[in-house]
Amino acid sequence: MSSYESYEPSTHPWGPSIFLIAFLSIVVSFCSPYWLANDGELEEGHFLNTGLWEVCFTNYHDYTYRYDRIYDGCYWTLDEEMHVIEDQLKRRE
């Protein structure tokens, strides 16, 4: 029997460890509603926080929208009510 045939590969714990850390990071990022949060430095801070699926406001009124709609509380980002202000939620360049 040659040395090639009797070789047994050794496994290192780095592969599963890195996979577990990456997997947990992805799960936390998809479940966390706090991707961005208001730090309280703005005097009229109507924005509280945002995540991937949820955005929260306190008495926010969009003046470009012709109907009087005040956003107060947390809303699902894919909700029909949010399509009115979705351009304001997107990143501006």
For each residue, the residues with C-beta under 8 A, 3 or more apart:
1: 5 6
2: 5 6
3: 6 7
4: 7
5: 1 2
6: 1 2 3
7: 3 4
8:
9:
10:
11: 15
12: 15
13: 16 17
14: 17 18
15: 11 12 18 19
16: 13 19 20
17: 13 14 20 21
18: 14 15 21 22
19: 15 16 22 23
20: 16 17 23 24
21: 17 18 24 25
22: 18 19 25 26
23: 19 20 26 27
24: 20 21 27 28
25: 21 22 28 29
26: 22 23 29 30
27: 23 24 30 31
28: 24 25 31 32
29: 25 26 32 35 52
30: 26 27 52
31: 27 28
32: 28 29 35 51 52
33: 49 50 51 53 54 56 74
34: 37 49 51
35: 29 32 49 50 51 52
36: 49 50
37: 34 48 49
38: 42 45 47 48 49
39:
40: 45
41: 45
42: 38 45
43:
44:
45: 38 40 41 42 48 58
46: 57 58 59 60 61 71
47: 38 50 56 57 60
48: 37 38 45 56 57 58 74
49: 33 34 35 36 37 38 55 56
50: 33 35 36 47 54 55 56 77 89
51: 32 33 34 35 54 55
52: 29 30 32 35 77
53: 33 76 77 78
54: 33 50 51 74 75 76 77
55: 49 50 51 74 75 77 82 89
56: 33 47 48 49 50 73 74 75
57: 46 47 48 60 71 72 73 74 75
58: 45 46 48 72
59: 46 70 71 72
60: 46 47 57 70 71 72
61: 46 68 69 70 71
62: 65 69 71 84 85 88
63:
64:
65: 62 69 84 85
66:
67:
68: 61
69: 61 62 65 81 84
70: 59 60 61
71: 46 57 59 60 61 62 75 81 85
72: 57 58 59 60
73: 56 57
74: 33 48 54 55 56 57
75: 54 55 56 57 71 79 81 82
76: 53 54 79 82
77: 50 52 53 54 55 82 86 89
78: 53 82
79: 75 76 82 83
80: 83
81: 69 71 75 84
82: 55 75 76 77 78 79 85 86 89
83: 79 80 86
84: 62 65 69 81
85: 62 65 71 82 88 89
86: 77 82 83 89 90
87: 90
88: 62 85
89: 50 55 77 82 85 86
90: 86 87
91:
92:
93:
